[in-house]
Amino acid sequence: MFAAALAPATSIAADAAISPDHLRISDFYRLQSKQKVLCGMHVHASKQEAVGPAMEWDIAISVLTDGKTKVAGVSAGSFVSSNSNRSARPAITRLVFSINGQAPEIPVQIFGAPNSDNAIQGQIREADAERLFDALDANTAVSAGISYDGGTADTLLLQGRASGAGIAPAGKAPMKACLSEMQPATGEPTKISETGHGNDY
């Protein structure tokens, strides 16, 4: 998900709320023996600067279970893309989600070192993951406050179009079903399947 080579940092002006030019929100899941053992959402956004390359953001929120407790993880990275070349921006040092500008915010607890693409991993409360899933399913505005190594920062707005094939009535979204049916993973990991919400732009 985060294929890129390191490159010098580039940043949209800090503190400016960024409405992406292109946004894709999708559900993903992993099956083992016809049972779902991983559920999540993937957000990819991009913004073309007036001068210079485009900025990209890649965020995945996932949930798994041991049969008793569900845990939620987040992976995220930001990139510069130009002429089909994609390179990593500095690693994220702080990531906080907000739903419709309302409290409480959802901070990501980042752990470990960034990978070779400067992507980070972290975790949030599973209940907060479900809040984010519900908001993204309902096309409610979600913002991501992102700080980077070196001191730059972005506020990214995440909201699909007002209509789309993936927008389901309250309580009937595919992610709700995935979370309710999820079972503990066993054996070797299998391929992840991903389905877009249909309200991309």
N, C-alpha and C positions, 0 to 999 in steps of 0.2 A: 504494500500500500504506500510505502514511503521510499520509492526508488529515486535516489538523487545523489549527486556528488557534491561535496562541500564547495562553497564559493564565497566571495566577499559579501558582506551584509548589504542588503538594500532594504529600505523601509518606507512604507507610506507614512505620512506625518503622524506622529504619536498623538493620541487623544482625539483624533478625528474618527467619528463613527463611520464605519465602512459598510455601505450597501453593495454587496457583490454584483458584478455584471452577470455572472453565471453561478447558479446554485443547484446542487443535486443532493437530495436527501433520500436515503434508501434504507430498507430493513435488511438485515442479514441473519442467517442462522446456520447452524451446523447439525447435520443428522448423523446419528449412529444407530444402526438397527431400526431405522424408520422412526426413531425418537429424537426430538430436538434436545440438544445438550448445550447449546449456546444461542443466545438471542442478543440482538443489538441493532444499533443504527449507525450509519456511516454518512458523514456530511462532507461534501467537497465544494469549496467555494473559490472563486477567482475574481480578481479585480485588475483591470488594465489601467495603469497610471497614464496621465496625460503625456508624460515624457518618460521613456524607459520601459523596462520589462513589466510583465504582469505578475501580480502576487497571487499565490495559491495557499489555501489552508486545507488540511486533511485531518478530520477528527472522527474517531470511532469510539462509541460508548457500548460496552458489552456486559452481559450478565451471564453468570453460570452458577451452578449449585452443586452441593455435595449430597443433596437429598434432604437436608435439614435447614441449611442456611444458604441464602443467595448472596453473592458478592458482585460488585460492579467495578469494572475497570475502564480507564480512558487511555487512549493513545492519540497523540497529536503532533503535528509538525507543520511548518510553513515553508514555502518555497518560492523561488523566482523562476519564471519560465519565459523564454524568448526563442523564437524560431525552432520550436520543438525540443529545445534543450531545457532541462529542469535541474535546478541546483538548490541546495538547502540554505535557508536563512539561519541565523543564530538559534540555538536551542531555546525552547520556551522555559522560563523560570517560574512563571505564575500563570494559572489558568482558572478563571472564575466565570461561571455561567449565571445568568439572571433571566428569569422568565417574566416577560412583559414589564420589566423594570421594577418588579415587586420583590420585597424581602420574603423569606430569607434567600440570600445568594447561595450558590452551590460551588464551594471551592474544591478544586482538585488537589489531593495530596500527592505530589509528585515524588516518585522514589527511583533510586538507581541513577545511573548515568545515561545520557542520551545515546542512541545507537549511531551507527556510522552515517546515517542520513540526518542526524540531529533531531530525530523524533524522540519524544519522551513518553513515558508510561506513568500512570498514577491510578488512584482509586477515589471513588465517591461513595456515599451511602447508597445502598441499593434502592431505598425509597426515593432518593433524589434522582437516580437514573430513571425510575418510573415516572417521576414528575417531568423530566426532560422528554421522555418518549411521548407522554400524553400531550405535552405542549407542541412538539413537532408534528405529531399526528393531527392535532386540531388546528394546525396552521397558526398557532399563537407565536408572537414574536419572542425569540430567544436571542440574547446577546452573549458573546464570549469576550471577556476582558483578558487580553493576552499580553504578558510582558516577556521580553527576550533578554538573553545574555547580552550585555553591552548597554542596556538601559532603554532600548526602544520599546514601544507599546502600540497595540492596536485594540480597537473595540469593533468586533465583527458582528453584524446583524444577520441572523439566521431565520428566515421566514419564506416559505414557498409561496407560489401564486395562490390566489383565493380559491381556485378550484383545481381538481386533478383527480385522476383515477385512484390515487392512493389515499385520498382523504375519506376516512370512514366515520360513520356515526359514532357518537360518544359510547365508549365501552365495547365497540365492535371492531376495533383496529386489529390487524394481524399481530402486532406486537403484544397485545393483551393476551391473545390466544397462545402465542409462543411462550410467554412467561408462565402462564398457568399450566402448560403441558410439559415444561422443561424437566429433564431427568439428568442425573449425574452422568458425566462422561466416563466412558470405559474404553480401554484399548488405545489404538493409535488414532491421532487426529484425522479427521476426514475433511474433504473440501467444503469451503464455506459458500453458500448460495446467497445471492443478493438480488433484491427486487426494488426498483425505484418507486417512489410515491406517485410519480406521474404529474407532479406540479412543478417540475424543474423550470428554470429559465436561464 
